[in-house]
Amino acid sequence: MNITVNMKLSRRRLLYLLSLAPGLALRGDEQPGHNLIVRSANPEDFEMPLSGFDTWITPAEQFYVRTHIYKPKVELAEWRLRVDGLVERELSLDMAELKRLPPAELTAVIECAGNGRSFYEPGVTGMQWRYGAVGNARWTGVRLGDVLKRAGIKSGATQVLFNGADVPMGKVPDFIRSVPLDKAMHPDTLLAFDMNGAPLPSSHGFPLRLVASGWAGDSWVKWVTNISVLDKEYDGFFMKTAYRRPVHTVAPATAVDPAAMVPVTAIKPKSVIASPVAGQRLAAGPVTIRGAAWAGESPVARVDVSADNGRTWRPAKLGADRARYAWRLWEAAWTPPEDGSYVLMSRATDEKGDTQPFIEEWNPSGYLWNVVPAVRVEVGGGAPGLPPPPPAAEIPPFPDKVRGSCVGCHGQDMIAGQHLTRAQWERELDKMIRWGAEVKPEDRPEVVDFLTHTFGSPK
């Protein structure tokens, strides 16, 4: 199947291809000392560069970070895990008591539901992740089911709710999520206190986080302090409005009522080409194509690679390290037949036969992007190497009215990362006003004008 040979690349698709090169247009945004791309400095939203896909276990310092509201400071001596709701016995456990339960450990990928959001066409609001809002770690803790069994679950229970120590700003909704009881009781759903053999870093949920193996990161609640057993799905903002996807496929730019959507759950099969990178010029001769692939509750079964715009495919070699919910490193040998421009592709398939699409399945919030990656490289015709990175984008000065209205709960970097239409900026501003942003009615047009003209969509 020839998918791209005659396809005119849109600006957003071009950005997608360019983004697969580590550091291109992003080097100036890397977090000092962490080699992470800063999407928002506060609250913390850091993306892993492509270089992070070269190891099976992602070091904590290289792991992506997603934070909706400011990171809390938790004192372990004062921390307690409280369990209530439809239970026979309410619990209040300190860490020592929690660790007396049978230990459990597994290696699993956590991927933000919005990973890849920046590539959707037309664009959608939210953190403009590219490829690196994902990581693979070894999680150690106890089974959530063991905690719930100790509390005793009453009849009628269907959902388990999780709240953390993070406190929202202003009228911003608290980040509270629930998962179905059968997922909570699954033996591979953990309450983790260690990550890669060490206590959870504060950015990753110290002292305790939920590990919802195979599911997107929105269910992996951090800084867990409260667990409540419910008889229905929680009706807070982050369940009934956010992190929802349409029941049926929809046309791009379609508005969908949250009531016609369902919560995001399992992630989808996905692969990334880490080397070579987009725009790289290669010398003639053998090349090794490398990357990583992961899936949701069904393990990765195979990765196929194409070097001719998707006309033909052949299997890649999977790395020896494997676990049910972990990613697989892969590589494939390729010898270009002659000098020229080539598009490399990879496609992951899980054990159930689910595989990556060539065209996005658009949804209003840009969740679960898993389109087949395409990396264009050049062979011969010049000295091997990467193209020079473009200069880092500078954030222009914010007028006082805009700074006073928009900068407080989050920084300018978060705002600058959005590229929205005027209508989208208006909806975002209205949402922020509902959440406590102080914008005088007479100032609203000026704020929207600045955001649209400065950070507007190119379309």
N, C-alpha and C positions, 0 to 999 in steps of 0.2 A: 504494500500500500504506500503510495507516494503522497505524503501529507503536506510537505512544506516546499517542494521544489519550485512551485510557481506561486506560492502564497506571498502576498504583500504584507510585510511586517508592520504592525501598528506600533505606535510609540511605546505602549505598555508592554507588548510582547517583546520589543527590542530591549526594554529595561529588564525584562525577565531573563533574557539570554545573557545580557551584560552582567546581571547580578550574580551569575554563577561563577564569575571570576572573583577570587577572594581579594577584598580590598579595593576593587575598582569602584571609584566614586564614594567609598566608605572609609577609607583609611583615616581621614581626618576626624571620624566620629568614634574611633575605637576607644574603649574605656582604658585609661592608662593602667598598665600593670596587669590587666586582665585579658587583653586581646579580644575584647567583646565590642560589638557595635552598639553604640548608645542610641536607642530610640527615644528614651525618656530618662533623664537623670534622676528625677524625683517626681512621682513614684518611679521606682526602678523598673525599667524595661530594657533589657540588654539582649542582643542577638549574637549567637555564635557564628563566626566566619566559617568559610568552607574548610579551612584547615582543621576544624574540629571533627570532620568526618573521616579522619585517618586513624582513629583509635576505636577499639570496641567499647571500652568504658570511657565515658566523658569525664574528665577531672572536674571537680566542683568549681574550680576557679575559671573553667572554660564553659561552664554550663549556662544556657540561656536563663534569663530571669523575667518573669511576668508578674507585675504587681498592680492591682487596681487602685489601691489606696496606700497610704504611707506604711512602711514596714514598722511593725511594733517591736518594742523591746520587751522581751519576756524574761523574767527572773525565775529560774527553775525551782528555787526553793519555795516560791509562792504559787507556782503553776499547779493546776489540778485539771484532770480530765473528768468532766461531769457527764453522766449518762442518765437521761430521764425520758419522759413521754410514756408510751405504751409498753412499760416494762414492769416486771414484778418487783424489782428492787432497784431503786435509784443508786447510782454509784458516784463516788468522788475519789479518784485514784491519783496518787502522786506517781512520779516516774519509777520509783523503786517498786511500788505495787504493780504497776503495769508490766515491768520487766520480769515479774514472777510468773507471768503467763508463758506458755510454750513459745519459744522463739520461732521466727519465720524469716526467710530471706529469699529474694528473687531478683533477677536482673530484668529491667523493663525500660522501654522507651516512654518518655513523656513528651508529647507534642502539643503546643498551643493549638487550640481549635482554629485560630486565625493565621496559622503559619502559611505563608504564600499569599496573604490577602492583597498585597500590593500588585499582584499580577491579574486580578480580576478586571474584566472589561464589560460594561463600564465600571469605573472605580466605586468602591464602597468605603464608608467611614470605619474608623477603628485603627488600631495599631498597624502600621504599614510594614509588617513582617515580610521578609523575602523567603529565604530557605532555612534559616538557622534558629527558629524558635522551637528547637527540639534537642533532646539529648538522651543518652543511654547510660543508666547508672545501676549500681547494685544497692538495693534497698533492704534494710534490716529492721525488723520490728516484731510486731505480734499480729496475728490474724484478727481483723475486725470482728469476724464471727465469734471468736472466743470471748471477746469483750461483751458482745451482745448476749451470748449464751449465759455468761455470768450474771448479767442483769435480768435475764429471763424475758422473752418476748411474749406479749399478750396477743390474743387472737384479734384479728382485724388490722394488724400492722401491715403496711404495704411499702412504706418509704422510710429512709433513714436520713436525717438532716444533720449537716455539719456547719458549725460556726467556728471562727478563729478569733485570735486576740487582736486582729487588726480592727481599727476604729475608723469609720468613714468621716470625711470632712463635710461640714455643712449639712446639706440635705441629701448628699450622695447616698444611695442605698448601700446597706451593709452587704458584703459579699458572703452570701449564705447559699448553699447548694444542698440538694437532696438527691439520693440515688435509690433505685428500687431495692426492695429488701433482698431479692435473690442475688443482686450484684453485691450488696453489702455482706451477705453470708458466704459468698464464693471464697474458697480457700486461698485464692490468689489476690484477694483484696486485703491490703495490710494497713496498719497504722505504723508508720515508719519513724524511728528516732535516729537511725544512722543512714548515711549516704556514702557509699564507697568506703565503708569501714571506719568512718568517723562520724561524730555527732552532726546532725543536720546544720549547715550554715544558716544564719538568720535569714538570708535572702531566700532560702529554700524551705523555710517553715519551722525552724527550731522553736520548740523542742519536738513537735510531732506534726506529721502531715499524713493525709490519706493517700494511699497508693491504689488507684483504680486501674489496675493492669489492663491494657488494651484500649482504654478509653482516653479521650482527649483531656488536656490538662485542666480544663475548667472544673472537672470533677475531683481533681487532686487538691483538695482544700489544704491550705497551709496554716500553721500556728494553731492547730485544732485545740479548742478548749471545751466545746460542748457538742454532744451527740444526742439527738432526740429522735425517738421512734414515733412515726406518725401513721395515721390511717389514710393519708392522701399526699399527693405531690405538693411540696411547698409552693406557695403562691407569691413569693417575693420577686423582686425585679429580675434577679439573675437566674430565675427559673422560668417565669411566665413571660418575660420580654426578651431578655438577652440569652445568648447561647441556645438559640432555636433555629431549626432549619425547616424548609417547606416539606410537607408530606409528599408532594408531587413535584416533578421538575417544572421550572418556570422559565419564561423568557427573560433575558437580561433586562435590567432596570424595572422589573415588575415589583410593585409594592405588594407585600404579603402581610396580612394581619397576623400578629403573633398567635392568635387563637387557632389559625390554620397551619401552625407549625408544631414540631415536636422538639424536645430537648436534644442537643448534640450528645451522642454517646461514643461509640467506638470510632477510632481513627481508621483510615483507609490505607490500602497498599500504596507505597510511595518509594521512590528512589531518587537519589541525588548523584550527579556526576561531580566528583570532587577534583579530578585531574584527568585530562588536561582541562584548562579553564577557558571560558569564552574569550575569544580574541587572541589566544595564544598562537604563536607561529612556531611550527615544529620542523625539525630537521627530517629529511627523508630517512626512512628506515623504521624498524619496529617501534611501536608505541604501546604503553600499558594504560588502559582506561580503568580508572578506579572510582569507587564510590561506596555508598551505604544504602541499604534498603530496609524498610520496616513495614509492619502491617498492624492490625488491631488485635482482636481476640483469636485470630487464626494466624499461625506463623507464616513467614515468608517461605515459599516453596522454590522459587526460581527468580532469576533476574536475566533478562535478555537484552542484548545490546545491538544497535544498528549503527553503521558508519556511512550509510548511503541514503539519508533522508527518510528512513523507515521502510525502504523497499524490501530489504531482507534483514533477518534477525538471527542471532545465534546466542546460545547460552553463555553467560558469564560464569566464572569459577567463584563459588561462595567460600568465604573464610571458614576456618575450623571452629571458631568461637560461635556458639549459638545458645539460645534460650528461647522459650516459647514467646515471650513478649519483647525480646531484645531486637536490635537491628542486626543485620548481617552485613559485614564488609564483603565487597566483591571486586573482581578485576577481570579484565578481558584483554587479550593480546590482539593488536591490530597493526597491520602493515599497509600504509596507504599505497594504492597501486601506482600513483603518479602525483606530481605536484598539483596543487589546486586547493579549493575551498571545500570543506567537508562539514556536515552536520552530524554530530554524535548524539545518540539517544539511548536511554535505558528505560526498561519497563519491568516493574516488580509484579509478581503474581503470588497470592497466598495459597494455602493448602486447600481452600474451598473453591479456588478457581477465579476469585475476584482479582481484577487487574487494573492497571492505570488507564485512564482515558486519554485520547489525544486532544479533546476539546473540553474546556471547563464546564462543570455543571453549576451554573451561576446561582447564587442565593444572596439575599439582601444584606447579609452581614459578612460575607466572604469567608465562610467556614469550610474547612476540610479540603483545601486545594490539593490535588494530587495529579495534575496533568503531567504527562510524559515530558521529562526535561529534554531540551535540545540545546546543544553547545556547538557553536560554529568555531572551527579552528582552520588555520591556514598551514599548508605544507609547502615548504620551499619558498622560493621567491624573495628571500631575504634572510637576515640573521635570525636564528631562533630566539624566542623570548616573548614576554608579555608587552602589550601596548602600554604606554605611560598612562597612569590613572588621571582622570580629569581632576581639576582643582576641587577641593572640598567646598560645598555650598555654604555661603555665609547667611546667617539669619539677619534680616534687616532690622533696624530699630523699630520697636513697637510704639505707636502713639500712646500718650498717657491714658486716654480713655480705654484703649484696647488692653493695655497692660493691667489697668485696674480692674477690668471686667474679666479677663481671661487668664491671667497669670496669678496663680495662688495655689489652687488645688493641683495644678501641674505646670511644668515649665514651658518655655517657648519652643524647646526642641520637639515636644509632642505636637504642638500646633503646626510647626513648620513641616512635620512629616506628612501632614494630610494634604491632599490635592483634590479639593472638592468643588462641585458646581455651586453656584450661588444658592440654589434651593437646598442643597445638602448643608452648606454652612448655616443657613437660616434654621434648619431643623436642629443642627448641633447646638447653636446658640440658645434656641428655645429650651432644649433639654438642660443645658447648663444653668439657665435661669431658674428652671424648676428645681434644680439641685442646689440653688443658693447663690449663683453668680449675681453680683449686683450690677445690673445694666439698666440705666434709665431709659424709658421708652423713647425719648428724643435722641438718645445716643445710639440706639440699635442700628439705624441705617448706616451710620459712620463705621461702626464695628464690622458689620457685614461687608461693607464696601472694601475695607482694608483687607479682611481675610480673603475675600474673593479675588481681589486684584493681586494680592501678594502670594497667596497660596492656593489659587484657584486651579481647577482641572484644566489640562491643556485642550480638552474637548469642549 
